[in-house]
């Protein structure tokens, strides 16, 4: 049983993301590097841009931001391979984590590349550098490994398209959405999850976990102030485990939302805070929220948490 627990406690994220642990040391373009500050990035852009504006968000919702969230929106940014019509650089606690480019993005950032690419859910992907491209939409995302974990290549930054701060109206509650019915059947939940997602990717599991055979990767489900990926795992046609992928910077915000919805945690250690009779877990060693059926929650209580 211990091997089952270990498997269940490690969500099946896209395996190739592990390559990113050794990537992103190279400059992106215009000598810009990830984790640099807003001031440094603006200096490196210099006069290579027609116009730019800075949007500071009073109450951060970007998953990697703990205290501050800022967006540098640029128009007609010149690079050595071409001019990008629109680009947004997103900073969490004054560190660059996310870049989204529209307009001449494919020609500028993708066409000149000679390295091997992969295709995933309609994206052209360069794992070593955290680049995701929607060829038909002429949009390119470049992300840190921390931004890839919550799958931010599916998010379209609303401040870029609006050119100013906007009301995002994301669902703020920490209460688990009613359509995520733990123990519900695949037949009933597939359309409900699909209706509340931007897109759904079905993944047949490799058989190493006898508790689950199929995972629905649901992108863009709103929870706790941001659209997220939820990994819904089905065993024998029933939903028994789900992972909500989050960012480390928002851990305190999510904790407060969970406490507002379910009260104080009933168990706390260095890696976990458990709520709602062992059916909801805030994971701290890796930023995620775990959902379990009551039966599986009681099993983990005894076998994994030794309570």
N, C-alpha and C positions, 0 to 999 in steps of 0.2 A: 504493500500500500504506500510505502514511503516514496517509491518512484513515481506513483501517480501524483502525489502531492507536489513533488518537485516540478513535474511537467506542468501541472495546472498553475503553479505560481509563476511561470515564465510565459508571457503571452507570445503568440506566434506573430511577431512583427515581421515585416519583409526582411528575410534573412540577409540579403545583400547589404542592408544598411550597416552591418558590422564593419564593412570595409572603411566606413567613414572615420573610424577611430584613428586612422593614419593619414587622413586627407586634410584638405583645407588649409595647408600651410602656404600654398601659392596665392599670389594676389589674384583678385577676381578680374577686374579691369580698372584702368586708370590708377594702378598700383594700390587699389583699395583691398584691405584684408578684413576678414571677420574679426569680431571682438574689438575693433577700433571704435573710438568715440565719435560722436556727432561732429565735434570740432575738427578732428583729424580727417574724417571723410569729406567734409566740406572744403577743407584746404586742398585735398587731393583732386577734387572735382574742379576747383578753381574757376577759370573762365570757359571751361569746356561745356557749359550748359547755357541754354537760352534764358531759363528762369528756374527758380526753385523756391519752395516754401517749407516751413517747419510747422508741424502739427504736434503739439504736446497734449496728451490725454490726462485729464485731471484724475480719473479713476481708472487705473490700468485694467485691461481685460486680456491683453496679449499673454498667452500662457507662460512665456519665459520672463515676464516682467514682474518683479516683486514690488518695487517702489515707484519706478518711472517708466513711462512708455512714450516714445517719440517717433515721428515719421518724417523723413526728409523726402519731399516729393519734387522730382525734377522733370523738366520738359526739354526735349531735344538735347540729350546728353551725348556728347561726342566721345567715341572710343576709337582705337586704332583700326577696328574692323567695321566701323560704321556708326551711324547716329541712331540712338534709341529714342523713340518718340516720347515715351513716358516711363519713368522708373521711380519706384519707391524703395527707400532704405528704412528698415524698421529696427529701432534700437530698444533693447530691454535693459534698464538700469545703465544706460549710456554705453551699451556694447552692441555692435552691429550683429544681428542674427538672421535677417531675412531680407531678400531682395526680390522684387517682382518687376518685370519689364514687359511693356506692351508696345507694339508698333515697331516694325523692323527688328524685332527681338530675335527671330529665328535666323535671319540673314547675318545679324551682327554677332550673336553669341553661339550659334550652333553650326552653321554651314561651313565655317572655316576649320572645324575640328576634324582631326584625323583619327582620334582614338575610338575604341569600340563602344557602342551604345547598346542599351537594352530597351525593351518596350514593356510597359506595365500599365494596364488599364487605360490604354490610349495615350499615355505619356511616353515620350522619349527620354531616357534616363541615363545620366552619367554618374554612377554611384560614387566614384572616387572623389568627385568634386561637389557632390550634393546638388546637381543640376537636374531639373525636371522641366520638360518642354511640352506644351500643347501645340502641335504643329499646325492644326487647322485653325486655331484661334490666335496664333502668333503671340503667345505668351510664354515667358520663361521665368522660372523660380530658381533662385540659388539660396541654399539653406545651410546653416550649421547643423551638426548632428543633433544638437538639442532641439532644433526646430523640426527636424525630420521625425523625431520620436512621436510627436502628436500629429504628424502628417500635415504640416502646414502648407505643403504644395497643393493641397486641395482648396485651401482658403484663398479667396481673392480679396486683397486688401481694399476695403471700401474707401479709404482716404485717398487712394490713388485715383480712382475713377471719379470721385467727387471733387478732388483737389482741395478739400478742406475737411474740418472735423464734421462728422455726421452722427446722427442718432442711429446706432446699430440695432437697437431693440432686440438683442439676443435675450433668450430666456435666462433669468438670473438665479432661479431657484436651485438649491442643492438636492431637492427631492427627486428621486429617480422617476423619469417619465413613465406614465401609466402604461404606455404601449410596450415597454420592456417588461414583459410578464415572465418572471422567473418560473420555470416549470411548464411554460406554455409550449404548444406544439409548433414544429416548423411550419406546418401547413397554415396555421393561424397567424404566426408571427412574421413570416416572410413578407406578406403584403403590407403589414403595419410598419415594419422596419423600413421597407422600401419607400413608403409614403412619407416618412419623416427623415429621409436621408437625401443628400444630393446625388449619391450613387452608392451601389452595393456591389461588392465583389465576393463571389462565393468561392470558398477554398476548401477542397477536400483534404482532410488531415491525413497524416502518414501512418496512422494506426498505432503509434507509440503510446498514446493516451487512450486506454480503454473506456474512459468516461466521455469521450467526444469523438465524433467522426466528421463533423462539418462545422465550418466557421463562416459566419456572415460578417464580412468587413464592411461596416456601415459608416460612410463618410458624411460629415456635415450635420450630425445630430446635435441640436443645441442643448447644452447643459452647463449650468453654473457660469453663465456669462460669455460663452464662446461656442462656436460650432466645432464638433469634435468627431474623431474616429472612435467607434465602439466596436469591439470584437466580440461578437455573440457566438458562443460555442454550444453546439447541440450534440447530445448523446442519446442515442436511440430515439431520435426525432423530437427531443425535448430540450429546451434551453436550461442548462444547469449552471453555466458560468458566463459572465460578461466582464470585459475590461473596458473602462473608459480611460482613454489616453489623455494625460494632462501634462503640464509643464511644472518644473520645480519652483519657478518663481511665484506661482499662484497657490502654493500649498496652503499658506495661511488663509487665503480667501476661501478655498474649497473647504477647509476645516470648519471655518465659521458658518458656511452655508450648510454643511452636513449637521453641525450642532444645532442650527436653527430648525432644521427639518426633523432631526431624530434625537436630539438631546446629546448630552456628553457621551464620549466613547465609553464602552464597557470594558475595554482592554486596550492597553497602550504598551508598546515596547519601542526599541530603537527604529524598527522598520515598519511598524504597523500601528494604526488606530482603528479599532473595530466598533461598529455601530449596529443598531437595529437587530439585536438578538443574533449576532454573528452572521448576518446576511450582507453587510456592506463593510468594506475595508478601505481605508485611506492608506495607500502604500507610500512610504517615504524614502526607501532606498532606491526606488525607481518611480517616477511620478505617474501614478495611475490610481484609479478607483476600481475596486473589485466588487462584483455583485455575485452572490451565490444563492442557490435555493436554500430553504431552511434545513433540509436534510444534509446537504453538502456542507453548510455552515457549521452544523453540529459535529460533523465528521472532522472538519478542520480544527474546530475548537479542541477536540480531544487529541487528535493525532499530530497535528502540526504545531498548534499553540500550547499543547500540553495543559489545558485547563479543565 
